[in-house]
Amino acid sequence: MNGSSANGSAIDAVPDLLRQAIEAYADDPDTRRALEGYQRRLAEPLRVAIAGMVKAGKSTLLNAIIGEEIAPTDTAECTRVVTWYRFRDTPRITLYPALGGPGGPATEPRTLPIRRVEGRLVFDMGATRAEEVDRLVVDWPAKGLRELTLIDTPGIASLSGEVSARSTDFLTPRDTPSEADAMVYLMRHLHAADLRFLEAFKDTAAGQSGTVNALAVLSRADEIGAGRIDSLLSAGEIAERYRRDGTLRSLALGVVPIAGLLAQSARTLRQAEFTALLELARLDRSERERMLLSADRFARPAEGLEAGPEVRAALLERFGLFGIRMSTALIRGGIGEPTALAHELARRSGLDDLLHLMSGQFQARATQLKARTALAAVEALLRERPRAGTERVAALLERIQAGAHEFRELRLLATARTTGLDLPKELASEAERLIGGRGILPALRLGLPDGTSSEALRGEALACLRRWRTLAENPMTDRSAAEACQIVVRSCEAVLARLPDGSAPRPTVRLVLGAEPGVGAGQQTDQQRRTG
């Protein structure tokens, strides 16, 4: 689903801002093309990069999100290239060459052959080396790509500085907004390099004003417990500890443990694999446990099994020992058909939790994240290449930045996760939730379960609105806290406006000390101030 503005007006002015900027720089072809690119980007799906250190499981997770094995997971040249995956009705793989030399022209893009080997998509770049490629673009008719363009990036902190530089230059460019609107960052453990990269992504132009637009994934979570069936429980405890870590909390909207290989296999489960897993599940318990003591023992020849060594070796590659243990346990627990097994494996892998977070934090905010990228580009342009005749552009930019409640929410969320809000702990936690810290759907903001009725949502939203209005208007509430409360009030009003079969209460018209002109639910016209 696409995000939308509660009041709409400020963000709706972004296309007009870009149009005015294009007119102002009409005689500069390079700048005009860049601005036109941001225009097109507003209408495109949200761009989400998958990043992390080498061997963190980026391509495997990307396949799980898409639901098809189209991202290569080996160590071939193509895994060292930034690769875009976007929705198109007709499959196509396009290689975009890098510049031929300093200032030299790039050769024309060329189409690569589409080949599958054992169900997996294979990229054949021929004799072209990774350093000669700017990017690969994979157009694919996958449902998972309709609302998100996913971008696979080479591993950071690689032994090859050139490989690391590709991801760094792409995600954290020096002079322009990142080409990604948001990022899913994979880590096996929390290292200083992870924190530095997340900090750099937050500090790019697209992340100005402290915008937090990254999710962290504790990847290969099944390995934390040495492949035991309870490994994900241990990983969940570690992820929770990371969530509470003050430094990481200021850089990521959430931390999710994922067993990536299991998630990928769950989303691409084949009937033949289910049949082999079913046979293993029916073995005597002691015999099955002996087979699963190690990968070597599992792949050995065994009498009486239709699933021979080659079949079991393929299972091992696709599921790992953890996935096989989990699958056979679920089958023995009563799951008797492949679709049900696939859904349960996806849930237990952590994939469902990640997709839920991506939907609530990224897709629901798609409009504002894309708009924020465009605003940052125009802001950087006016700062670095000022010229006469751009006064109208600068004025409109300032009005949008000051008037969009969604941006005020993001700024307040960043404050809540860094320096903290000047509120008691429980109220600060509630404020963070109401401004979208757990996602922007009404139930998430209000802390209510999915499926809660509109009537119950409305009742809770009204209760929150009354409570936060009282706090905002209390003369004992100091200035900074009152400003934060006023933003929360506006968020509550926005929740009510989104609920069906009801109308939001009229915005508060009292002026709050220290509020910016045009900011928050206390926004007033001169006439309102004279009559209010």
C-alpha positions, 0 to 999 in steps of 0.5 A: 500500500502507498502512504498518503498524507493526512492533510495532503496539501504540503506533500502534494506541492512537491511536484510543483516544486520540482517543476519550478526548479526545472524551469529555473535551471532550464539552461543547465541540461545535467541539472534538468535531467537530474530534477526530471529523474526526481519527478519520475521517482515520485510516481515510481515504487519506493526504492528499498536497498538491501545492505550489509556485510559480505555473507550476511545473506542479502541476496537470500533475503531478497529472494525471500521477500520477492518469493522467487529465486532470481537474485544470485547467492553465489560468489560470481562477479554479478554479486559484486554489482549493484542490482535493481529488481523492479516489476515489469510484465516482461522479464528482462535483464539489462547491464548498464556499463560504467563510464569508459574512463574519467569523463569518458562516455558510457557505452550503450546498455545491453540486454543479458540472456535470461537463463535458469539453472535448477530453477534459479536465475543465472546472470551471464555477464560474459567477459564483462568484469564487475568494475566495468558495470554501473548496475544491473536492472532485472525487470521481473513479473513478481507480485512482490515487486509491484510496490517496492523496487528492491536493490541488492548491494555488494557487501560492505567491509569487504576485503576488496575496498572496491567492492565496499566502495560500490555500496558506500557510493551508491547508498551514501553519496557525498553530494546528492540524496541516496538513490534508495529511499529506505534500507534493510540492513543485515548484520550477523552481530552488531559491529562498529562497522554496522553502526558507522554505515547506518549513521552514514545512511542517516546523515545523507541528504535524504536523511536530513533532519534526522530522518530514520529510514532503515530497518535492521535484520539479525540475519542467519538467526538459525546459526546463533543456536548452532542450528537447534530448533529453538535457535530463533528464540535465542535470536529473538532475545538478542534482537530485543537487546539490540532494539533497546541499544541506545545507539542502534535504536537511533539509527533503525526503526526496528530489529528483526531476527531472520533465518534467511535460508529458511525464509527463501525456501519457504517462499519457493517450496517445491512439491518434490521437496515436501515429499522428501521432507514427509518421508524423513518426518515418518522415520523413527525418531532416533534414526532421524535424529542420528541423520540430523547430527551433522550435514555430512551424516545427513547426506550419507547413503541410507537404506530404505529411503526413496530420498537418496543422497542427491535428493538429501544434499539438495535439501541440505543446500536449500533448507540447511539442517535447521530448516530440515529439523523445523520442517519435519517437526511441523509435519510430525505436528500435523501439517500435511500439505505443502502450502500450509508448511510453506506458510508456517515456515515463513512465519517461523523464519521471521520473514512475516515479521519483517514484511509486516515492519516493511509494510508499516514503516516503509510502504505506508510512508512511501509518499513522504519518503519519496517526497523527502528525497526530492526535497533534499535534492532541491535543497542541496541544489539551491545551497550548492548552485544558487542563482538569481530567479530561484527565490520562489523555489526556495520559498515553496521549499520552506513552506513544504518543509514547515507545513508537512506534518509527516516530516514533523513526525519523522523529526520528532521520532528521530528526537525520541530515539536520540536525545529523548523527549522531555516527557515522563517515560511512559508518555514518551513511549506512547508519544513515539507509538502515536507518531508512527514509531511502530508503523503508521496504520491506525492500529499500530499507532494506537497499540491495538491488535490487527482486526480491531473494529473501527468503533474501537479504534475511534474510541481509543483515538479520541481518548488519546486525543483528549489526553494529549490535548490536555497535556499540550494546553497544561500551563505546567508543561514546558515549551519543548514538551508542549511542542512535542505534545502538539505534534502528537495531537495532530497525529491523533487527529490524523488517525481519526481522519483516516478511520471510515464513517466518521469525521475528525474533530476540528483542529485545535486553534489555541496557539502553543508557546514556541510553535513554529508558524504553520506547525502542528494542530495549533496552526492558526490564521491571523483571523483565528487569532483575533477571534479565538 
